[in-house]
Amino acid sequence: MTESIWVALALAPIAFLGATVYGLTGFGSSLVTIPLSTHFLPLPFALAVFSVVDLLNALRIGLADRRFAVTPELVRMVPLMLLGILAGVTVLVNLPRQMGMLALGVFVLAYSVYALTYRGGLRTLGRGWAYAAGFCGGILGGLFGAGGAPYAIYLSHRPISKEQYRATLTLAAVFSVGMRAIVFTATGLLAQEGVWIAVAAAVPAAFLGLAVGSRAFKRISRERLLQIIALVLFATGTSLVIRSSS
């Protein structure tokens, strides 16, 4: 029990950092929480804890900002997202995991470099790309727990405000992370010793991080937000490439 308490206290500042990123951009918390926590914890334990924390973060922002969410975008993305998750945990689990992670990392890196260096206005994508974004995000979420990048890339190319962007992206995460939490419950990962003690310590810290990130979100322009998202995607791609070679 004493060890579980120390683990919980160690995860609290990590949850705060991840939620701050999430409150600002609407995605990317796992970029912070999973790599940092797996330095001293088994990956299954970290994934179980932060599946609950991420779901609560998404619900907190998504429900608060739901009036800004662009419902037609969600209607297009979510069904294909669920199909993608099913594909990711069934058909594609036999693919070499390292190779798939490397391919994803290279793609996200390439896009982030493009977004950071391109000086013209972002090209608007047709709404039909929502289906591809939903399916690809579902597959990547099912395989790697990293499904946010396709949703973020697609929505950043739609003619919507920054408030609509974050609210829509967050509600997409509710479906994605919620499905993952259901899978973790079914497989017993959430029944690991100490998981719920860690969750109890991480959630208050995460909500504090959300408040900090949300305050910063209100003070920046849509253009600056897109630059920050590109930087987060760059860090995400770099992290995936490094993890694929370890």
NORHU-V918953 format. One record per residue. N is the residue number from 0. RES is the residue in one letter. BURIAL is I if it has 16 or more other ideal C-beta (glycine too) atoms within 10 Angstrom, else O. Layout:
[[N:RES:BURIAL] [N:RES:BURIAL]]
//
This chain:
[[0:M:O] [1:T:O] [2:E:O] [3:S:O] [4:I:O] [5:W:O] [6:V:I] [7:A:I] [8:L:O] [9:A:I] [10:L:I] [11:A:I] [12:P:O] [13:I:I] [14:A:I] [15:F:I] [16:L:I] [17:G:I] [18:A:I] [19:T:I] [20:V:I] [21:Y:I] [22:G:I] [23:L:I] [24:T:I] [25:G:I] [26:F:I] [27:G:I] [28:S:I] [29:S:I] [30:L:I] [31:V:I] [32:T:I] [33:I:I] [34:P:O] [35:L:I] [36:S:I] [37:T:O] [38:H:O] [39:F:O] [40:L:I] [41:P:O] [42:L:O] [43:P:O] [44:F:I] [45:A:I] [46:L:I] [47:A:I] [48:V:I] [49:F:I] [50:S:I] [51:V:I] [52:V:I] [53:D:I] [54:L:I] [55:L:I] [56:N:I] [57:A:I] [58:L:I] [59:R:I] [60:I:I] [61:G:I] [62:L:O] [63:A:O] [64:D:I] [65:R:O] [66:R:O] [67:F:I] [68:A:I] [69:V:I] [70:T:O] [71:P:O] [72:E:I] [73:L:I] [74:V:O] [75:R:I] [76:M:I] [77:V:I] [78:P:O] [79:L:I] [80:M:I] [81:L:I] [82:L:O] [83:G:I] [84:I:I] [85:L:O] [86:A:I] [87:G:I] [88:V:I] [89:T:O] [90:V:O] [91:L:O] [92:V:O] [93:N:O] [94:L:O] [95:P:O] [96:R:O] [97:Q:O] [98:M:O] [99:G:I] [100:M:I] [101:L:I] [102:A:O] [103:L:I] [104:G:I] [105:V:O] [106:F:I] [107:V:I] [108:L:I] [109:A:O] [110:Y:I] [111:S:I] [112:V:O] [113:Y:O] [114:A:I] [115:L:O] [116:T:O] [117:Y:O] [118:R:O] [119:G:O] [120:G:O] [121:L:O] [122:R:O] [123:T:O] [124:L:I] [125:G:O] [126:R:O] [127:G:O] [128:W:I] [129:A:I] [130:Y:I] [131:A:I] [132:A:I] [133:G:I] [134:F:I] [135:C:I] [136:G:I] [137:G:I] [138:I:I] [139:L:I] [140:G:I] [141:G:I] [142:L:I] [143:F:I] [144:G:I] [145:A:I] [146:G:I] [147:G:I] [148:A:I] [149:P:I] [150:Y:I] [151:A:I] [152:I:I] [153:Y:I] [154:L:I] [155:S:I] [156:H:I] [157:R:I] [158:P:O] [159:I:I] [160:S:O] [161:K:I] [162:E:O] [163:Q:I] [164:Y:I] [165:R:I] [166:A:I] [167:T:I] [168:L:I] [169:T:I] [170:L:I] [171:A:I] [172:A:I] [173:V:I] [174:F:I] [175:S:I] [176:V:I] [177:G:O] [178:M:I] [179:R:I] [180:A:I] [181:I:O] [182:V:O] [183:F:I] [184:T:O] [185:A:O] [186:T:O] [187:G:O] [188:L:I] [189:L:I] [190:A:O] [191:Q:O] [192:E:O] [193:G:I] [194:V:I] [195:W:I] [196:I:I] [197:A:I] [198:V:I] [199:A:O] [200:A:I] [201:A:I] [202:V:I] [203:P:O] [204:A:I] [205:A:I] [206:F:I] [207:L:I] [208:G:I] [209:L:I] [210:A:O] [211:V:O] [212:G:I] [213:S:I] [214:R:O] [215:A:O] [216:F:I] [217:K:O] [218:R:O] [219:I:O] [220:S:O] [221:R:O] [222:E:O] [223:R:O] [224:L:I] [225:L:I] [226:Q:O] [227:I:I] [228:I:I] [229:A:I] [230:L:O] [231:V:I] [232:L:I] [233:F:I] [234:A:I] [235:T:I] [236:G:I] [237:T:O] [238:S:I] [239:L:I] [240:V:I] [241:I:O] [242:R:I] [243:S:I] [244:S:O] [245:S:O]]
//
